[in-house]
């Protein structure tokens, strides 16, 4: 994800405000701050060389940033000749963000500093029997993590919540969140935001996972890659040249809603209904697997060689191959990353999935397991929150400088 300069533009339609000395100084400070963030500790002289700014300009900007609590001394470098150079770095404690991953089975919360380092987290079972109970559990877990980090609620600059479904700004709710009953009711996320006392952005979980995987995992360097999130539901996030693709209504990648060819005498089912966790369990039981296993247990028993479990995994691979075939025909990605709870069993799924894909599709992208595993959505939420928080912290802390 790219970093953006803090906006100084007027509202649309308003006349442009001319440049002035204060705005130029502000942009110099932002330039140095971003250079220190992306490049690590550096001296005044090195920053002057890297930016083309004069040494006095760099010194003045660093002094302002230090006064604002945005940078700090990182040490000193003693050269063989000349004066000792002071090294500067971004102060990661200048602000904090909150990332949240809401799933049917688990609720995950992380507090991170401006460097993206997770300083506290909670990972709890989702035992909410109603949508309101789930929302309140998210708020409770977040407050616990914030307290563990030694922070107050107003120390959190921004929060990003990953959820199944597609955010509808007009309704103030999500659509298509089929794996969480009642989750589409308007007002739930306003309830969470009010409980947290912080500005909240809501994003699709597969989209956040794709951003996390592109930033930190298997998607790095890919021109066009799709993240196939398979767990209690099924979703897709697509990143092209580092930018997330959303579609006209934010629903790009919702292939779980695509109907599959109906079997004789049966109503049509969607890809999600036939490939998500419940379908794996249902298939295994139909094939004679005893007990009432979870999807995770089906895969564990397949690793142990149980014939019914192995056949259930092969069936799951076939359903996912259909999903990848649809993706390949529409988007032509160079890479598809398999993630989510079921995606964590890529060691069992990838080979039969590739075989099934060869049988049904002429276009075959590279398939790879997620490197972030079940952390992908949470880390994507943190990374997205930081994109908003960094310029906001800069604006807040430099606003009162002379």
C-alpha positions in Angstrom: 0.0 0.0 0.0 1.3 3.4 -0.9 1.8 6.3 1.6 0.1 9.6 0.8 0.9 13.1 1.7 -1.4 14.6 4.3 -4.0 16.5 2.4 -3.9 20.3 2.3 -6.4 20.7 -0.6 -9.6 22.6 -0.1 -13.0 21.0 -0.5 -14.1 20.2 -4.0 -15.3 23.3 -5.9 -13.5 25.7 -3.5 -10.8 27.9 -5.0 -7.3 26.7 -4.7 -5.3 28.1 -1.8 -1.9 29.4 -2.9 1.3 27.9 -1.5 2.9 29.6 1.4 6.0 29.2 3.6 4.1 27.3 6.3 2.7 24.7 3.9 6.1 24.2 2.2 7.7 23.6 5.7 4.9 21.2 6.5 5.6 19.2 3.4 9.3 19.1 4.0 8.6 17.7 7.5 6.3 15.1 6.1 8.9 14.1 3.5 11.5 13.6 6.1 9.2 11.7 8.4 8.2 9.3 5.6 11.8 8.8 4.6 12.8 8.0 8.2 9.8 5.6 8.4 10.6 3.7 5.2 14.4 3.9 5.4 15.2 3.6 9.1 17.4 5.8 11.2 19.4 8.5 9.4 21.6 11.5 10.0 20.9 15.1 9.0 23.6 15.0 6.3 22.2 11.7 4.8 18.6 13.1 4.8 19.9 16.2 3.0 21.5 14.1 0.4 18.5 11.8 0.0 16.0 14.7 -0.3 18.0 17.4 -2.0 17.0 19.8 0.8 19.6 22.0 2.4 21.2 21.0 5.7 19.7 24.1 7.5 16.2 23.1 6.1 16.7 19.5 7.3 17.9 20.6 10.7 14.9 23.0 11.2 12.4 20.3 10.1 13.9 17.6 12.3 13.8 20.1 15.3 10.1 20.7 14.6 9.4 17.0 14.3 11.3 16.2 17.5 9.4 19.0 19.3 6.1 17.4 18.1 7.1 14.0 19.4 7.2 12.5 16.0 10.9 11.7 15.8 13.6 10.9 18.3 17.3 10.4 18.5 18.3 6.8 17.7 21.9 7.0 18.6 25.1 8.5 17.4 27.5 7.6 14.6 31.2 8.3 15.1 33.0 8.6 11.8 36.7 8.1 11.3 37.0 11.8 10.6 34.8 14.8 11.4 32.0 15.4 13.9 29.8 12.7 15.5 26.5 12.5 13.6 23.2 12.2 15.5 20.9 9.6 14.0 17.1 10.2 14.0 14.2 7.7 13.7 10.4 7.9 13.8 9.0 7.6 17.3 6.6 4.7 17.0 4.8 5.7 20.2 3.5 8.9 18.7 0.2 7.2 17.9 -1.5 3.8 18.0 -4.1 2.0 15.9 -6.5 -0.9 16.4 -7.1 -3.8 14.0 -10.1 -6.1 14.4 -10.9 -9.4 12.7 -14.5 -10.6 13.2 -15.2 -14.2 12.2 -17.9 -16.7 13.1 -15.6 -18.7 15.3 -13.0 -16.2 16.5 -12.7 -12.5 17.4 -9.1 -11.1 17.0 -8.0 -7.7 18.1 -4.5 -6.0 17.9 -3.1 -2.7 19.1 -0.1 -1.5 17.1 2.2 1.5 17.2 3.0 3.7 14.2 5.8 1.3 13.1 3.2 -1.4 12.8 4.5 -3.4 15.8 1.7 -5.2 17.6 2.0 -4.2 21.3 -1.1 -6.0 22.6 -3.7 -8.4 21.3 -6.7 -10.5 22.1 -7.9 -13.7 20.4 -11.1 -15.0 21.8 -13.9 -17.5 20.8 -16.9 -15.8 19.3 -19.6 -16.9 21.7 -22.1 -14.2 20.9 -25.6 -15.5 20.5 -26.8 -12.3 18.8 -25.3 -9.7 16.6 -25.4 -7.2 19.5 -23.6 -9.7 21.7 -20.8 -10.1 19.1 -20.5 -6.3 18.7 -20.2 -5.9 22.5 -17.6 -8.7 22.7 -15.5 -7.0 20.1 -15.6 -3.8 22.2 -14.7 -5.6 25.4 -11.8 -7.4 23.8 -10.5 -4.2 22.3 -10.6 -2.4 25.6 -8.7 -5.2 27.2 -6.0 -5.0 24.6 -5.8 -1.2 24.9 -5.4 -1.5 28.6 -2.8 -4.2 28.3 -0.8 -1.9 26.0 -0.9 0.7 28.8 -3.0 3.1 26.7 -6.3 4.9 27.1 -9.1 4.7 24.5 -8.3 8.2 23.2 -4.7 7.1 22.4 -6.1 5.1 19.5 -6.0 7.2 16.4 -8.0 4.9 14.1 -9.6 1.5 14.0 -10.2 -0.8 11.1 -12.6 -3.7 11.4 -12.5 -6.7 9.1 -15.8 -8.5 8.6 -17.5 -10.8 6.1 -19.7 -9.0 3.7 -19.6 -5.6 1.9 -20.0 -2.3 3.8 -23.0 -0.2 2.7 -22.4 3.4 3.8 -26.1 4.4 3.2 -27.5 1.6 5.3 -24.6 1.8 7.9 -24.4 -1.9 7.7 -22.9 -4.8 5.8 -24.5 -6.8 3.0 -23.9 -10.5 2.1 -22.5 -11.5 5.5 -24.2 -14.9 5.3 -21.8 -16.6 7.8 -22.9 -14.3 10.6 -26.7 -14.4 11.1 -28.1 -10.9 11.9 -24.8 -9.2 11.1 -26.3 -7.2 8.3 -28.5 -5.2 10.6 -27.8 -1.5 10.3 -26.3 0.2 13.4 -24.1 -2.6 14.6 -20.8 -1.0 13.6 -22.0 2.4 14.9 -22.5 0.5 18.2 -18.9 -0.8 18.0 -17.5 2.7 17.1 -19.4 4.3 20.0 -18.2 1.6 22.4 -14.6 2.1 21.3 -14.8 5.9 21.2 -12.7 6.1 18.1 -13.1 6.6 14.4 -13.8 3.3 12.7 -13.4 2.0 9.1 -15.2 -1.2 8.1 -13.7 -3.4 5.4 -14.3 -6.8 3.9 -12.2 -9.4 5.6 -10.9 -11.0 2.3 -9.8 -7.5 1.1 -7.9 -6.9 4.3 -6.3 -10.3 4.1 -5.2 -9.6 0.5 -3.6 -6.3 1.6 -1.9 -8.0 4.5 -0.6 -10.8 2.3 0.6 -8.3 -0.3 2.4 -6.2 2.3 3.9 -8.9 4.4 3.3 -12.3 2.9 3.1 -14.4 -0.3 1.7 -11.7 -2.5 4.8 -9.5 -2.3 6.0 -8.5 -5.8 2.9 -9.9 -7.6 1.4 -7.7 -10.3 -2.0 -9.2 -10.0 -2.9 -11.6 -7.2 -6.1 -12.9 -5.6 -6.4 -14.0 -2.0 -8.9 -16.8 -1.6 -10.2 -16.7 2.0 -11.8 -20.0 2.8 -13.2 -20.6 6.3 -16.7 -20.4 7.7 -17.4 -18.4 4.5 -15.6 -17.8 1.2 -14.4 -14.5 -0.2 -11.7 -13.1 -2.4 -9.5 -10.0 -2.2 -7.7 -8.8 -5.3 -4.6 -6.6 -5.4 -3.3 -5.1 -8.7 0.1 -3.4 -8.7 -0.3 -2.8 -4.9 -3.8 -1.3 -5.1 -6.9 -3.1 -3.8 -9.6 -3.6 -6.4 -13.1 -3.0 -5.0 -15.5 -2.8 -8.0 -18.3 -0.3 -8.5 -20.1 -1.2 -5.3 -17.3 -2.6 -3.2 -18.4 -6.2 -4.0 -15.6 -7.3 -6.3 -14.5 -10.8 -5.4 -17.7 -12.0 -3.8 -17.6 -15.2 -5.9 -19.0 -17.2 -2.9 -22.4 -15.9 -4.1 -22.0 -17.5 -7.5 -24.4 -20.5 -8.0 -23.0 -23.9 -8.9 -24.6 -26.2 -11.5 -27.5 -28.0 -9.6 -27.5 -31.7 -9.1 -30.5 -33.6 -10.3 -33.5 -33.1 -8.0 -31.6 -30.6 -5.8 -31.9 -26.8 -5.5 -28.8 -24.9 -6.8 -26.2 -24.1 -4.2 -23.5 -21.3 -4.2 -19.8 -21.8 -4.2 -19.7 -20.7 -0.5 -22.3 -23.3 0.5 -20.3 -26.0 -1.2 -16.8 -25.0 -0.3 -16.8 -23.4 3.1 -16.2 -25.2 6.5 -19.8 -26.5 6.9 -19.6 -28.2 3.5 -16.4 -30.0 4.4 -18.0 -31.4 7.5 -21.2 -32.4 5.7 -19.3 -34.1 2.9 -17.1 -36.0 5.3 -20.2 -37.3 7.2 -22.0 -38.2 4.0 -18.9 -40.3 3.1 -19.1 -42.1 6.4 -16.7 -40.2 8.7 -18.0 -41.0 12.2 -18.7 -38.5 15.0 -19.5 -34.8 14.6 -16.1 -33.4 13.4 -15.2 -29.9 12.7 -13.6 -28.9 9.4 -10.2 -28.8 11.2 -10.7 -32.3 12.5 -11.6 -33.6 9.0 -8.3 -32.3 7.7 -6.4 -33.8 10.7 -8.0 -37.2 10.0 -7.1 -36.9 6.3 -3.5 -36.4 7.3 -3.8 -39.5 9.4 -5.0 -41.4 6.3 -8.7 -41.8 7.1 -10.3 -42.7 3.7 -13.5 -40.8 4.2 -11.6 -37.7 5.3 -9.2 -38.0 2.3 -12.2 -38.2 -0.1 -13.8 -35.2 1.6 -10.6 -33.2 1.1 -10.5 -34.2 -2.5 -14.1 -33.0 -3.0 -13.2 -29.7 -1.3 -10.2 -29.3 -3.7 -12.6 -29.8 -6.6 -15.0 -27.1 -5.4 -12.1 -24.7 -4.8 -10.8 -25.4 -8.3 -14.1 -24.2 -9.7 -13.7 -21.0 -7.7 -10.1 -20.5 -9.0 -11.3 -21.2 -12.5 -13.9 -18.4 -12.2 -11.3 -16.0 -10.8 -8.8 -16.9 -13.6 -11.4 -16.4 -16.4 -12.5 -13.0 -15.1 -9.3 -11.5 -13.6 -6.4 -13.4 -15.0 -4.3 -13.2 -11.8 -0.6 -14.4 -11.9 -1.0 -15.8 -8.3 -3.8 -17.1 -6.2 -3.0 -17.4 -2.5 -5.1 -19.9 -0.4 -5.9 -18.6 3.1 -8.4 -18.7 5.9 -9.1 -21.5 8.3 -9.4 -24.1 5.6 -6.6 -22.5 3.6 -4.3 -23.3 6.5 -4.5 -26.9 5.2 -2.9 -26.0 1.9 -0.5 -28.9 2.4 -3.4 -31.2 1.7 -5.4 -29.1 -0.8 -2.9 -27.6 -3.3 -2.0 -30.8 -5.1 -5.5 -32.0 -5.8 -6.7 -28.5 -6.4 -4.0 -28.0 -9.1 -5.0 -31.4 -10.6 -8.7 -30.4 -10.7 -7.9 -27.0 -12.2 -6.0 -28.7 -15.0 -9.1 -30.7 -15.8 -11.5 -27.8 -16.0 -9.7 -24.6 -16.9 -7.3 -23.5 -19.6 -5.9 -20.6 -17.5 -3.9 -21.8 -14.5 -2.4 -19.2 -12.2 0.3 -20.1 -9.7 -1.2 -21.4 -6.4 0.5 -20.7 -3.1 -0.4 -21.0 0.6 -0.8 -17.9 2.7 2.4 -17.0 4.7 0.3 -15.1 7.3 -2.2 -17.9 8.0 -5.0 -16.8 10.2 -3.3 -13.5 11.0 -3.8 -12.2 7.5 -7.1 -10.3 8.1 -5.8 -8.8 11.4 -2.5 -7.7 10.0 -4.3 -6.2 6.9 -6.6 -4.3 9.3 -3.6 -2.9 11.2 -1.8 -1.9 7.9 -4.9 -0.2 6.6 -5.5 1.7 9.9 -1.9 2.9 9.7 -2.5 4.4 6.3 -5.1 6.7 7.8 -3.4 7.2 11.2 0.1 8.3 10.1 -0.9 11.5 8.3 -3.6 12.2 10.9 -1.0 12.0 13.7 1.3 14.2 11.7 -1.5 16.9 11.3 -2.5 16.8 15.0 1.0 17.0 16.3 2.3 19.7 14.0 -0.8 21.9 14.0 0.3 23.9 17.0 3.9 24.4 16.0 5.1 28.0 15.4 
